[in-house]
Amino acid sequence: MNVLFTPTGWNEYLIWQTEDRKTLIKINRLIKSIMIDGALKGEGKPEILRYINGYSRRIDEQNRLVYQYTKTDIIILSCEGHYDE
C-alpha cells in the first residue's frame, strides 16, 4: 500500500516533524493502523466524512488526520486542525 500526501498534507506533516515529535508519532501510528485495519477500523475513531470524499481519525482533541483510501493508496489530505476548518 502506498502512502501519498497532497501538498497541504505534506507541509503539515513536515511541520509536525519539527514542532511536536509526540504528535508525529501518533500520526505515524494512525497511518500504520489504516494500512493494517482499513479505512474504518482501528485506532483514532475513524469516521466517514460527509462533505469531503474521505475519512478522518483523531490525532488529538484539536487535530484530525484526513485521508482518502483506495485498494492501493492512502492519500493524506491534512493532519492539522479539523476537516471543517
Buried (B, 14 or more C-beta within 10 A) or exposed (E): EEBBBBEBBEEBBEBBEEEBEEBBEBBEBBBEBBBEEEBEEBBBEBBEBEEBEBBBBBBEEEBBBBBBBEEEEBBBBBBBEEBEE
